[in-house]
Protein backbone atom coordinates (compact mmCIF):
# COMPACT_ATOMS: atom_id res chain seq x y z
CA UNK A 1 0.00 0.00 0.00
CA UNK A 2 1.34 3.40 -0.93
CA UNK A 3 0.87 4.96 2.50
CA UNK A 4 2.92 2.24 4.19
CA UNK A 5 5.68 2.71 1.65
CA UNK A 6 5.48 6.46 2.21
CA UNK A 7 6.59 6.16 5.85
CA UNK A 8 9.46 3.83 5.01
CA UNK A 9 10.63 6.06 2.18
CA UNK A 10 10.42 9.12 4.41
CA UNK A 11 12.59 7.66 7.15
CA UNK A 12 15.12 6.21 4.73
CA UNK A 13 15.31 9.44 2.75
CA UNK A 14 15.94 11.41 5.91
CA UNK A 15 18.72 9.07 7.00
CA UNK A 16 20.37 9.14 3.59
CA UNK A 17 20.28 12.94 3.58
CA UNK A 18 21.90 12.96 7.02
CA UNK A 19 24.78 10.65 6.13
CA UNK A 20 28.12 12.47 6.58
CA UNK A 21 30.43 12.63 3.61
CA UNK A 22 33.57 11.82 5.58
CA UNK A 23 34.50 10.05 8.79
CA UNK A 24 35.89 13.32 10.10
CA UNK A 25 32.58 15.07 9.62
CA UNK A 26 30.76 12.24 11.41
CA UNK A 27 32.97 12.74 14.47
CA UNK A 28 32.48 16.50 14.42
CA UNK A 29 28.68 16.50 14.31
CA UNK A 30 26.52 16.08 17.42
CA UNK A 31 23.47 13.87 16.88
CA UNK A 32 20.12 15.40 17.82
CA UNK A 33 17.14 13.04 17.93
CA UNK A 34 13.98 14.61 16.51
CA UNK A 35 10.42 13.27 16.48
CA UNK A 36 9.04 12.60 13.02
CA UNK A 37 5.52 12.16 11.71
CA UNK A 38 5.11 11.76 7.92
CA UNK A 39 3.56 15.19 7.34
CA UNK A 40 4.40 18.10 5.07
CA UNK A 41 4.79 20.46 8.05
CA UNK A 42 8.23 18.96 8.76
CA UNK A 43 9.39 20.90 5.68
CA UNK A 44 11.46 23.55 7.54
CA UNK A 45 13.44 20.75 9.17
CA UNK A 46 13.88 18.97 5.84
CA UNK A 47 15.07 22.22 4.26
CA UNK A 48 17.52 22.87 7.08
CA UNK A 49 18.94 19.37 6.58
CA UNK A 50 19.32 19.63 2.82
CA UNK A 51 20.73 23.16 2.86
CA UNK A 52 23.35 22.16 5.42
CA UNK A 53 22.13 24.43 8.22
CA UNK A 54 22.24 21.73 10.90
CA UNK A 55 25.70 20.64 9.80
CA UNK A 56 26.80 24.29 9.84
CA UNK A 57 25.92 24.43 13.51
CA UNK A 58 27.66 21.14 14.19
CA UNK A 59 24.52 19.02 14.29
CA UNK A 60 23.24 15.84 12.71
CA UNK A 61 19.50 15.11 12.84
CA UNK A 62 18.36 11.58 13.58
CA UNK A 63 14.62 11.06 13.09
CA UNK A 64 12.57 8.93 15.48
CA UNK A 65 9.18 8.06 14.00
CA UNK A 66 5.93 8.31 15.98
CA UNK A 67 2.27 7.97 15.04
CA UNK A 68 1.26 11.12 16.97
CA UNK A 69 2.95 13.99 18.76
CA UNK A 70 1.58 12.80 22.09
CA UNK A 71 3.39 9.48 21.77
CA UNK A 72 6.72 11.32 21.65
CA UNK A 73 6.28 12.96 25.08
CA UNK A 74 7.47 10.03 27.27
CA UNK A 75 10.58 9.69 25.10
CA UNK A 76 11.20 13.44 25.32
CA UNK A 77 10.77 13.30 29.09
CA UNK A 78 13.23 10.46 29.66
CA UNK A 79 15.88 12.09 27.49
CA UNK A 80 15.85 9.55 24.67
CA UNK A 81 14.49 12.28 22.39
CA UNK A 82 15.90 15.80 22.12
CA UNK A 83 13.21 17.57 20.09
CA UNK A 84 9.51 16.87 20.06
CA UNK A 85 7.73 17.94 16.88
CA UNK A 86 4.02 17.54 16.36
CA UNK A 87 0.70 18.56 17.79
CA UNK A 88 0.29 19.56 21.42
CA UNK A 89 -1.58 16.91 23.36
CA UNK A 90 -2.92 16.15 26.81
CA UNK A 91 0.22 14.08 27.40
CA UNK A 92 2.28 17.27 27.24
CA UNK A 93 0.18 19.09 29.84
CA UNK A 94 0.01 16.06 32.11
CA UNK A 95 3.80 15.83 32.03
CA UNK A 96 4.01 19.53 32.82
CA UNK A 97 1.61 19.13 35.76
CA UNK A 98 3.84 16.37 37.11
CA UNK A 99 6.75 18.81 37.23
CA UNK A 100 8.50 17.44 34.16
CA UNK A 101 10.54 20.03 32.21
CA UNK A 102 8.83 20.27 28.81
CA UNK A 103 8.21 23.45 26.86
CA UNK A 104 6.79 24.65 23.56
CA UNK A 105 9.67 26.49 21.91
CA UNK A 106 8.44 27.29 18.38
CA UNK A 107 5.63 27.10 15.84
CA UNK A 108 5.60 24.15 13.45
CA UNK A 109 2.27 24.56 11.71
CA UNK A 110 -1.04 26.30 12.24
CA UNK A 111 -4.42 26.81 10.65
CA UNK A 112 -5.82 30.24 9.91
CA UNK A 113 -8.31 32.02 7.69
CA UNK A 114 -8.46 30.33 4.29
CA UNK A 115 -6.11 27.51 5.26
CA UNK A 116 -6.75 24.19 3.54
CA UNK A 117 -4.08 21.92 5.03
CA UNK A 118 -6.27 20.00 7.51
CA UNK A 119 -9.81 18.77 7.07
CA UNK A 120 -12.57 16.52 8.30
CA UNK A 121 -12.91 14.18 5.33
CA UNK A 122 -16.13 12.34 4.45
CA UNK A 123 -16.31 9.40 2.05
CA UNK A 124 -17.46 10.54 -1.36
CA UNK A 125 -20.13 7.84 -1.65
CA UNK A 126 -21.80 9.13 1.54
CA UNK A 127 -21.83 12.65 0.10
CA UNK A 128 -23.06 11.60 -3.35
CA UNK A 129 -25.86 9.49 -1.86
CA UNK A 130 -26.99 12.33 0.38
CA UNK A 131 -26.48 10.30 3.54
CA UNK A 132 -24.28 13.03 4.98
CA UNK A 133 -25.34 16.61 4.33
CA UNK A 134 -24.24 18.28 7.56
CA UNK A 135 -22.16 17.57 10.65
CA UNK A 136 -25.42 16.59 12.37
CA UNK A 137 -25.42 13.53 10.09
CA UNK A 138 -22.22 12.32 11.77
CA UNK A 139 -24.39 10.75 14.49
CA UNK A 140 -23.61 7.03 14.78
CA UNK A 141 -20.89 7.22 12.13
CA UNK A 142 -17.40 5.71 12.37
CA UNK A 143 -15.07 8.69 12.74
CA UNK A 144 -11.28 8.33 12.94
CA UNK A 145 -8.66 10.63 14.45
CA UNK A 146 -4.97 9.98 14.97
CA UNK A 147 -4.87 10.39 18.74
CA UNK A 148 -6.78 11.22 21.89
CA UNK A 149 -6.32 14.63 23.46
CA UNK A 150 -4.73 16.32 20.46
CA UNK A 151 -5.69 18.95 17.90
CA UNK A 152 -7.69 16.52 15.74
CA UNK A 153 -9.98 15.55 18.60
CA UNK A 154 -10.23 19.20 19.63
CA UNK A 155 -11.37 20.39 16.20
CA UNK A 156 -13.74 17.47 15.80
CA UNK A 157 -15.31 18.12 19.21
CA UNK A 158 -15.85 21.80 18.39
CA UNK A 159 -17.46 20.87 15.06
CA UNK A 160 -19.77 18.39 16.80
CA UNK A 161 -20.76 20.97 19.41
CA UNK A 162 -21.59 23.48 16.70
CA UNK A 163 -23.99 20.87 15.27
CA UNK A 164 -25.51 20.04 18.64
CA UNK A 165 -23.69 16.71 19.02
CA UNK A 166 -21.33 15.24 21.59
CA UNK A 167 -18.39 12.88 21.20
CA UNK A 168 -20.60 10.10 22.59
CA UNK A 169 -22.89 10.51 19.57
CA UNK A 170 -20.28 9.12 17.17
CA UNK A 171 -18.23 5.94 16.98
CA UNK A 172 -14.82 7.50 17.59
CA UNK A 173 -11.81 5.46 16.52
CA UNK A 174 -8.10 6.12 16.85
CA UNK A 175 -5.61 5.17 14.15
CA UNK A 176 -2.49 6.61 12.47
CA UNK A 177 -2.90 8.98 9.53
CA UNK A 178 -1.99 6.37 6.89
CA UNK A 179 -4.61 4.00 8.32
CA UNK A 180 -7.26 6.74 8.28
CA UNK A 181 -6.68 7.34 4.57
CA UNK A 182 -6.70 3.61 3.89
CA UNK A 183 -9.82 3.18 6.03
CA UNK A 184 -11.70 5.77 3.99
CA UNK A 185 -10.73 3.98 0.80
CA UNK A 186 -11.74 0.54 2.09
CA UNK A 187 -14.91 1.98 3.68
CA UNK A 188 -13.86 0.67 7.08
CA UNK A 189 -14.60 4.17 8.39
CA UNK A 190 -17.01 6.86 7.26
CA UNK A 191 -15.20 10.02 8.29
CA UNK A 192 -11.58 10.81 9.07
CA UNK A 193 -9.51 13.82 10.02
CA UNK A 194 -6.52 14.21 7.71
CA UNK A 195 -3.64 16.58 7.05
CA UNK A 196 -1.70 17.31 3.89
CA UNK A 197 -0.42 15.65 1.80
CA UNK A 198 -3.04 12.98 2.46
CA UNK A 199 -5.92 15.42 1.97
CA UNK A 200 -4.84 15.98 -1.62
CA UNK A 201 -4.04 12.30 -2.14
CA UNK A 202 -7.47 10.95 -1.13
CA UNK A 203 -9.24 13.74 -3.04
CA UNK A 204 -7.33 12.89 -6.22
CA UNK A 205 -8.24 9.21 -5.80
CA UNK A 206 -11.91 10.12 -5.47
CA UNK A 207 -12.06 8.48 -2.05
CA UNK A 208 -13.27 11.37 0.11
CA UNK A 209 -14.00 15.07 0.06
CA UNK A 210 -13.06 17.83 2.52
CA UNK A 211 -16.32 18.34 4.44
CA UNK A 212 -15.01 20.94 6.88
CA UNK A 213 -11.58 22.51 6.90
CA UNK A 214 -10.11 23.49 10.25
CA UNK A 215 -10.45 27.12 9.21
CA UNK A 216 -14.22 26.59 8.79
CA UNK A 217 -14.44 25.58 12.45
CA UNK A 218 -11.89 27.72 14.30
CA UNK A 219 -10.46 31.11 13.24
CA UNK A 220 -6.95 30.04 14.22
CA UNK A 221 -5.51 26.85 15.62
CA UNK A 222 -1.93 26.18 16.63
CA UNK A 223 -1.57 22.63 15.35
CA UNK A 224 2.10 21.71 15.37
CA UNK A 225 4.82 22.88 17.75
CA UNK A 226 8.48 22.32 18.45
CA UNK A 227 8.96 20.99 21.99
CA UNK A 228 12.09 20.80 24.11
CA UNK A 229 12.57 18.50 27.09
CA UNK A 230 15.17 17.78 29.72
CA UNK A 231 18.15 17.54 27.38
CA UNK A 232 17.92 21.09 26.04
CA UNK A 233 16.11 22.79 28.91
CA UNK A 234 18.42 21.58 31.66
CA UNK A 235 21.47 19.78 30.31
CA UNK A 236 22.63 21.55 27.15
CA UNK A 237 20.88 24.83 26.42
CA UNK A 238 23.55 25.91 23.92
CA UNK A 239 22.81 22.85 21.80
CA UNK A 240 19.11 23.74 21.85
CA UNK A 241 19.91 27.25 20.63
CA UNK A 242 22.04 25.91 17.78
CA UNK A 243 19.29 23.50 16.73
CA UNK A 244 16.78 26.33 16.78
CA UNK A 245 19.06 28.53 14.66
CA UNK A 246 19.20 25.86 11.96
CA UNK A 247 15.43 25.35 12.17
CA UNK A 248 14.84 29.09 11.87
CA UNK A 249 16.99 29.28 8.74
CA UNK A 250 15.01 26.41 7.24
CA UNK A 251 11.78 28.18 8.19
CA UNK A 252 12.88 31.38 6.47
CA UNK A 253 13.43 29.49 3.23
CA UNK A 254 10.10 27.67 3.70
CA UNK A 255 8.40 31.07 3.77
CA UNK A 256 9.39 31.50 0.12
CA UNK A 257 6.69 28.96 -0.72
CA UNK A 258 6.60 26.42 -3.52
CA UNK A 259 9.90 27.31 -5.12
CA UNK A 260 11.55 24.70 -7.31
CA UNK A 261 14.19 24.13 -4.64
CA UNK A 262 11.71 23.74 -1.77
CA UNK A 263 9.55 21.35 -3.77
CA UNK A 264 12.63 19.35 -4.72
CA UNK A 265 13.75 19.06 -1.09
CA UNK A 266 10.38 18.00 0.28
CA UNK A 267 9.91 15.50 -2.55
CA UNK A 268 13.29 13.98 -1.77
CA UNK A 269 12.62 13.76 1.96
CA UNK A 270 9.06 12.43 1.74
CA UNK A 271 9.08 10.32 -1.41
CA UNK A 272 6.10 12.26 -2.75
CA UNK A 273 6.06 13.33 -6.37
CA UNK A 274 6.59 17.01 -7.07
CA UNK A 275 3.22 17.41 -8.80
CA UNK A 276 1.36 16.35 -5.65
CA UNK A 277 3.41 18.76 -3.56
CA UNK A 278 2.68 21.66 -5.89
CA UNK A 279 -1.04 20.90 -5.84
CA UNK A 280 -1.33 20.35 -2.09
CA UNK A 281 -1.69 23.15 0.44
CA UNK A 282 1.32 23.93 2.60
CA UNK A 283 1.06 24.50 6.34
CA UNK A 284 1.20 28.14 7.44
CA UNK A 285 4.00 28.67 9.97
CA UNK A 286 4.73 32.03 11.62
CA UNK A 287 7.69 33.67 9.91
CA UNK A 288 9.28 34.50 13.28
CA UNK A 289 8.66 30.99 14.60
CA UNK A 290 6.51 32.11 17.54
CA UNK A 291 3.68 29.80 18.59
CA UNK A 292 0.20 31.29 19.10
CA UNK A 293 -0.31 31.37 22.86
CA UNK A 294 -4.02 32.24 22.79
CA UNK A 295 -4.85 29.28 20.57
CA UNK A 296 -2.89 26.90 22.80
CA UNK A 297 -4.59 28.27 25.92
CA UNK A 298 -8.01 27.68 24.36
CA UNK A 299 -7.09 24.12 23.51
CA UNK A 300 -5.85 23.62 27.06
CA UNK A 301 -9.23 24.87 28.34
CA UNK A 302 -10.94 22.26 26.18
CA UNK A 303 -8.69 19.50 27.53
CA UNK A 304 -9.58 20.56 31.07
CA UNK A 305 -13.30 20.60 30.31
CA UNK A 306 -13.07 17.14 28.76
CA UNK A 307 -11.24 15.77 31.81
CA UNK A 308 -8.12 15.02 29.79
CA UNK A 309 -5.97 17.13 32.13
CA UNK A 310 -6.43 17.99 35.81
CA UNK A 311 -4.89 21.46 35.98
CA UNK A 312 -4.51 24.50 33.75
CA UNK A 313 -1.24 26.39 33.60
CA UNK A 314 -0.44 29.92 32.33
CA UNK A 315 1.13 30.26 28.91
CA UNK A 316 4.40 31.54 30.35
CA UNK A 317 4.84 28.23 32.15
CA UNK A 318 4.76 26.09 29.02
CA UNK A 319 5.78 28.40 26.15
CA UNK A 320 9.43 29.43 25.98
CA UNK A 321 10.48 31.53 23.00
CA UNK A 322 13.86 32.41 24.51
CA UNK A 323 15.58 29.77 22.37
CA UNK A 324 14.23 31.53 19.28
CA UNK A 325 15.48 34.87 20.56
CA UNK A 326 18.96 33.50 21.20
CA UNK A 327 18.94 31.70 17.86
CA UNK A 328 18.15 34.97 16.10
CA UNK A 329 21.16 36.52 17.80
CA UNK A 330 23.34 33.59 16.83
CA UNK A 331 22.29 33.91 13.19
CA UNK A 332 22.77 37.68 13.19
CA UNK A 333 26.25 37.26 14.63
CA UNK A 334 27.29 34.83 11.94
CA UNK A 335 27.08 31.76 14.18
CA UNK A 336 29.58 28.90 14.19
CA UNK A 337 31.00 27.90 10.86
N, C-alpha and C positions, 0 to 999 in steps of 0.2 A: 504494500500500500504506500502511496506517495508520501503521506504524512509521516509514517514511520521512518521512511528513508530520509525525510527532511531533517529529522532530529540528528540522525547519525551523520549525515553530510555536514550539518552545522557544526557539530562538535569536532569532527575531523578537520574541517576547513579551518576552524579557529586554531587548532593545535598545529597544523601545517604552517599557518601564517606566523605563529609564535616561535617556530623553530629557529634557533640562532644560526648564523652563518658560519661561525667559527667556535672552537672550543673556548677560546679566550673570552669571547662575548658571553658565552653561557655562564662562565664563572663570574663575570662582572655584573650580570643582571640579577636583581632580587625578584623572586617569584611572588606574585600576589594572586591569591585565589579569589575568583569573582563568580558570583552566582549567575547562571545563565538559564533563561527560558527562551525557546525558539520564537522570538517575536521581533518585529521590525524596529521596535523602540530601543534595541541594543545598538543601533546604528552609530551613535557617537563613540561608543567603545570600539566597535569594529573599525571605524575611521581612524581612531587614535592608534590602534594596532598597526594598520596598514601604512599609515603615514609616518610611522616610527616615533610617535610622541612618547609612548611608554618607554621604549628603548632609550630615548634621549634622556629621560629622567631615571635611567638605570633600572627599569622595571620590565618584568616579563609576566604577562597575564596568563593564568591557567584557569580555564573555565570549569566550573562544577555545575552540572545540569540538575535542575529541579523542575517539578511539575508546576509549582506555584511559589510565589514569593514567601508565603507563610512557612513553607516547608524548609526554607533556608535559615530561618531564625535560630533554631537550636544549634545548627552548625556555626553560625555567626557568633553565638553566645559562648560556645566552648572553644573558640579560637581556631577551629579547623577551616574557617572561611574568613577572609579578610574584608570583603566587600559584598554586602547584600544588594541585589538589584532586582526590583520587581514591585508589585503592588504592596501597599501597607495593609497589614492584616491584624486581626485580634491577637495573634501570636506575638506580634511586636509589642503591643500595649501591655499584654500580660507579662511579658519579660521585663518591661520597664517598671511595672508595678511591683515586681519581685526584687527590684533594686539592681537589675542587670544593666550594665552600661551598653545601651544601644541608642543610636541617634539617626534621624533623617539628616543627611548632609547635602543633598542636591535633588533637583528635579530630574526625572527620567521619562517623562511622558504624561501629558494631561489631555483632557477634553475640554473644549470651549465652544463658543458660538460657531456653528457651521462645520464643526469637526465631524469627520466620517470614518474615524479609525476603529471605533468600537461600536458594536450593535447587538441588539437582541434579534436573533435570526429565527425566522419561522419557515418551516418546510413549504416549498412552493405549492405542493399539491393541496395543502390545507388552506392556502390563500386562494388558489384557483377555484377550489370547490366551495368557497365561501364559509368554510367551517370556522375560520378565524378571521374576524373583521375588526376586532378591537382587543385591547389587553384584557378586557372582561371575559373574553372567550378563552383565556388561558386556564380557566378553572378546570381542574381535573387532568390537565395536560402534563406530559413528561417534559420537564424543563431542566436543562443541564447547565451547570456553572463549573468553573475549574477549582473552586475551593470555598470553604466556609469562612465567613468573617472577613472577606476581602471586598475589593471594589465591585466585582461582578455581582455578588450577592446584595451589596448596598444599592446599586443601581436598579437591580431587578426588584428589590423590596419597595423602593420608591415608586417605580412604575406600577407595581401591583396596588399600592396604597392609592395612587392617583385614580385607579380604576375601581376602587372600593373592595379590593381583595387583600387577603393576607397570605403569608408564606404557606400556611397550612392548607390553603385552597388549591395548591398545585402539588404535583408529584416531583419534588425537587431532588435532583440527582447530581452527584459530584463526579467529575471525570476530567482528565487533562484535555487541553485544547485540541490536540490531534484527534482524540476520541470523540469529542463533541462534533467536530466536522464529519468524522466518519459515521457517527450515530445519526446525524441528519440525513446523510446519503443513504444509509441502510434502513432508515425509518424506525430505528430503535428508540429515538427520541423525537419529540414534536418541535421543540424550541430549544435553542442554545445561545449562549452569550459568547461571542467571538471577537477577536481582535485581528487587525491586519497582520500578515497578509492573507489570513484564512478567510476574512470577509470577502475579499475579491475572488479568492479561489472558488469558494462554494457558489458564489453568484455566477461566475463564468461557467460552472458546470451545471447550472440550472437546478441546483439542489435546494437552495433556500434564498429568501429575500430579506434585506434589512427591514425589520418591522418598526423598530424604534432605535435611533442612534442615541448614544449617551447624551449628546447635546440637545436632543428632543426632551430629555427627562430632567437634566440638571444643567444650569447655566455654565458651571465650571466644575470639573472634578479632577483632583490630583490623583492620577492613576498609578504611575510608576515613580519610584524614588530610589535614590542611592542611599544605602544604609551602612554605617560604620559600627563595629562592635569593639570588643575588648582590645584587639590587636592594635588598632589605630587610635582609639580613644585614650588608652592607658599605657600601652607598651611602646608604640613607635609613631608618635604624632607626625614627625617629619616625613615618614614614609607615606602617611595618609595625605599629606599636603602635596607631595610629588605625584601621587596617583591622581589626585583631583586636578592638578595642573594639566596632566595629559588628557584627562577626560574633558576638561574645559576647552582645550584646543580642538579636540575632536568635535565637541558640540558647536564650536564656532564654524567649523567647516560644514557641519550638518545643517546649519542655518541657511546655507546657500541653496538648499533644496535639491531637486533632482538633476544635479549636474551629471555629466557623463562619468566623471570620476567617482562621485558618491554612489551612483547606481552600480558602477563596476565593483566597488568595494563591497557593497551589501550583497550583491549577487554572488561574489566569491565566498563571502563568509556564511551565507545562508543556503546556497545551492539553488536559490530561486532564479528563474530566468529574468533577464532585464526587462522584458516587456511587461511581465506581471508587476514588477517593482515600479515601473513608470505609471502603470494604470492604477495601482493601489494608492490609498491615502497614507501620508506619513504622519506620525505622531507629532503634535505640537510639543515643543519643549522650550521653556523660558530661555531666552538668549543669555541671560546672566546666570542661569543654572539654579536660581532660587525656587524652592518649592512653595506652593501656595498654602500658607498656614490656615487661612479661613476654611478652605475646602477640607483640609485634614481634620480640623477641629469638628466640623459638621459630621464627618464620617465617624469620628470618635464618639460623638453624641449618639449616633445611630447604634454603634456597637454596644454602648452602655444601655440604651433603651431595650435592645434585643437580648440583654443578659450575656453578651459575648465577652464583656470585660466587667470588672467589679469597681473600678475607679476611673475617674477622668483626670487627666493631667494637663497643665497649661502648655501652650505651644513651645514656650522657651525651655521647657524641660525635655522635649523630645526632638526639637528642630535645632540644628547647629550648623549655621552657614559660615562659621569662622574658618573652616577648611577652604571654602571657596574664596574667602577674602584673602587668606594667606597664599592661595594658589595664584590669584590674580597678581599679587605682589611678586611672586616667584617668576611668573611669565614676563611681567613688565621689566624685571631686573635681568632678564636674559636666561635665568635658570641654569642648572647644570648642563653641561655639554659633554 
